[in-house]
Amino acid sequence: MTRRCEETIVRIYPDDEMKTPMHMSMGQEAVAVGVCRALGNNGDVVASYRSHATYLAQTEDHGSFFGELHGRVNGTADGKSGSMHLADIPKGMLGSTGIVAAGIPVAVGAAFANKQNSPGRIAAAFFGDGATDEGVFWESLNVSCAMGLPMMFVCEDNDLAVHTRKSHRQGFNSLVEVVKKYRCSVYEDDTNDVESIYAMTRSAIAQIIAMGTPAFLNVKTYRYLEPCGTTMDSDAPYRRAEEDAYWKGRDCVALQRARLLANGLAEKDVVAVENEINAAILASVAAAKAAAHPTPQQLYYGVFYEAP
């Protein structure tokens, strides 16, 4: 579903009806889907500004998703927040943020609340490897380990902070080896396979519950499109042709589709599901375009807490 939603965005974004900037998840979907499915209904999630996959995986709600992207009242925030600030509190999607690493301490706060009030419930922060260059990441990791919080740090490691690789940004050779010095469980995955990531996350969840300590997941992945926008930048100087070919040769959607067929599902049945998803997405886009824009008065709503 996530890939189809973003393919739709790529197709219709030039129409200029969606005024929000786009930070696309295409190529990285397996991380969000694998982790969120493993958490199920027992997790609270905070995403980075590259929030599409996380929001859709956690909520499965492309109706409010397209409403928000179109700036309409049927969006997640009545059309006032755009692509980088998606939330659905009842479904455990606590929000996303346009500031690098800013969501991580929010998730730590949720983990602290869960430890006090909801034993067994886990908070997860999604962030790119660029966010690990921010001090708040290390502060959040440290306090989570010191306090034994039910917290999962999910690093969507595509080796890039916009255009700059880790080797040019970091004065150590391995983030994972540094994190292992903390009192937390550390997991790695470089398969781009949603089922592998799901299994790893289930192991991490079990460890968090059994040991009462956080987990750090470093998941290697690859961003297909430009850092901000809906177009390819494969010919940009920071891109490597062999890397692009390697990751697209193990595309997460293609991997899962091939697995379904290998496990005996007929091609016509796969196509039927794909067509159903496509039709539902087109209906959501149509509903978004038909919905009203927020009124000027609505700018004043949601700024401060309003008692019922």
N, C-alpha and C positions, 0 to 999 in steps of 0.2 A: 504493500500500500504506500509506504513512504516514497519509494522510487517513482511510482506512478504519479503521486502528488507533485513531486519536484519536476518530473518531466512535463507535467501540465504547466507548472510555473514557468519553466523555460520557454514553453510554446507561447504563452499568453502575456508574459511580462512586457514585451515590446508594445503591447496595446496601451500601456501607461495607465491602466485602471488601478494597479496596485502601486501605491506611492512609497511604500516602505522599502528600505534597503534589504537585500537578500544575502544571507550567508548560508549557502547551500550545503546540505549533508551528503550529497550524492557521492557514493563510493564508500562512505563510512557508516552506512545504515546498520550493519550487523552488530556494531557495538551497542547502540541504543536498544535495538530490538532484543538482542540476547540478554542484556542486563535487565531491562525492564520486565521481560517475560519471566525471568528467574525470580525477580522480586514479587511479581504478581500483585496482589492487593495488600501486601504487607510492607510496602516501601513508600518513602517520601523522596521525591526526586527534584533536584535543582540543576538546570542546564546552563550552558554558556550561551553566547549570542548565536552560535551555530546550533539552533534549537529545534529545527524542524523534526529531525528523526526522533529526538528524545520526546518531544511533545506528542507526536503521533503514536509512538510505541507505548507510551504510558497511558494515553487517553483513548486511542483508536477513534478520535473524533475529527474527521476532516471537514465537517460542516462548520464548526466554530473556527477552525484553522483558516479556511478560505475566507470566512467572514472577516476575521481580523486582518488578514493580508489585504483585503479590499477596503478596509477602513469603514466597515458597516456595523450596525448595531447588533447583528447576530454573531459578532466576533467574540473572542475570549475576554476582551476588555471593552466591549461596546465599540470596537473599531478605533480606540484611542491609543493603542500601544504598539501595534505593528509586529513585525516578524521577530524582533529580538526580545520581546517581553511577553511570552506566552505562559499562561498559567491556568490550572484547573485544580483548585485546592481539594475539592471532594474526591477527586481521582488520584490524589497524591502527587500531582504536578505543582510543586510549590512556586515555580516561576523560572524565568531565565533572565539573563542580564546582559546588557551591551558592554559592560566594563569587564575587562579581562580579570579573571580569578575572583570577581566580587561575589559570585554565588557560593563559593566554597565555604566561607564562614557561616553563611545562612544555613547550609546543610548541616554544619557542625552544631548550630543551635537547635535544629530539628532533632539531631541525634541525641543531644542532651535532654531535650523534652521527652523523647521516646524512652530514654533510659529511666526517667523518673515516672512516667505516666503510662507507657505502652510497651512493656517488656516484650521482646521478640520482634519489634518493629524496627526497621533499618532505614537510615537516611543515606542517600547517594548523591554525590556531586559529580557531574560530568564536566570535563574541561580539557582543553588541548594541551599539548606539551609546552606551548608558549606560556601558559599560566603558571607552570612550575618555576618560572624565572621571577615570579612575584613573591615578595616576602610573606604575604598573607597565606600562600599555600603552605609554607613551612611552619608558620605559626599555627595554622589549623591542624596540620598533621601532628605537630608536637602536642597540642592540648588534647587532641582526640586520643592519642596514645597514653598521655599522662593520666587522663581521666577514665580511660577504658570505655570509650563511647561506641555504640553500635553504628559505626560510620563506615561507608564504602567510598573510597576515592577512585574514580574511574577516569584514567588518563587516555584520551583518544589521541594516540601518539602517531601523528602523520609527519613528524620530523620537521615541522615548519611553524614558525611564528610569522604569519603573513608570507614573507618571502625568504626568511632567514632560517637556516638549518641549525640544529642543536650544536653541531661541531663549531659553529661560529659564535654561539651565544653562551655556552656553558663551560665552566672551568673544571669540569669533571667528566669522566669518560662514560659513566653509566648512572642514570637516574635511579634505576632499580637497585643497584648496589648501595647507593646512598640511603635510600628509603629502608633497606633491609637493616640498617643500624637502629631503626626505631622499633618500639614494641608493637609491631603489627604484622599481619600476614601479607605476603607479597605474591602476586600471581602475574604471569605473563602469557600472552597469546599473540601469535603472528599469522594465524590461519585465514583471517577474514571470513571465517565460517561461523554463521550464527549459532549453530548447534554446539560447536566447540566453546564459543563464548558463553552460551547458556550453561553448559556443564561446569565451566570454570567458575561462573558466578554462583552457582548452587553450592559448590565447594567452599567458596568464600563466605557465603551466608552461614553455612553450617559452622565454619570456624569462628565467625563473629559471635554467634550465639553460644557456642560451646566454651570459648576462651574468654569472652567478654572484652575483646580487643578489636580495633579497627582492621580493615583490609585495604590494600592498595592494589588496584588492577591496572597494569600497563598493557594496553591493547594496541598493537601495531595496526595501522590502517592507512588509507590513502584518499586524499581529497581530489576528486576529478576536476572540479571547476575552479575558477579564479577565487581568491580569498573573499571578495565581496562582489557579488554579481551573478549573472546567470549564463555566462559564456565560458568557453574553454580558453585556457591560456597555456596549452601544451608546448607552444613554441617560445614561451618566456625563458629568459636566460637561467632562472633558478630551477627550471624543470629538467629532468633527465629522461631522455626518450626510453632508455632501457627500463627505468623504474616505472614509467607510465605503462609500458607494455606488460611488465611483470604483474602489476596489480590488476590491470584490466583483464589479464588472463586468468585471474582468480576472483572475478567479480562476485560479490556476496549473493546477489540476486540470481545470477546464472548458476552458481554453485548449488543453491537450494532448489532451483527449478530442475536441474539435472538429477539431484537426489530424489526428488519426488517421482520422476520418470523411472529412475533405476529401481525404486521401491515398488513399482508396479502400477503407479497411477497413469492412466491413459492420457495421451497428448490432448485429446478433445476435452477431457475433464480439467486439465490445467488451463487450457484456453478459456473454458467456460468460467472458471474462477477469475481469470485475468479480465475477461469481458465484464463480469459483474463488478469488479473493482473499478474499472474504467467508467462504467455507467454511473456508479455511485459518486465518483469524483466529479464528473461532469455535472451531475445534479447539484452537488455542493457549490460548484462555481456559479451555476445559474442562480441558485438561491442567494449567494453572496451579492451578485450583481443586482438582484431584484430588491435587496434589503435597503433600508434607508441609511443615510449617513447620520452620525450622532449630531445632535443639536448643539449650538453654542452653550446652552445651559448645562449640558452634560459634562462640560469641561470642569465644572465645580464638584462633580460627584466622584467619590472614590479617592479624594485627596486626603481627607481626615476620616477617622473612624466615626461612623454614624450609628448610634444605637437604634435598634429596631423600634 
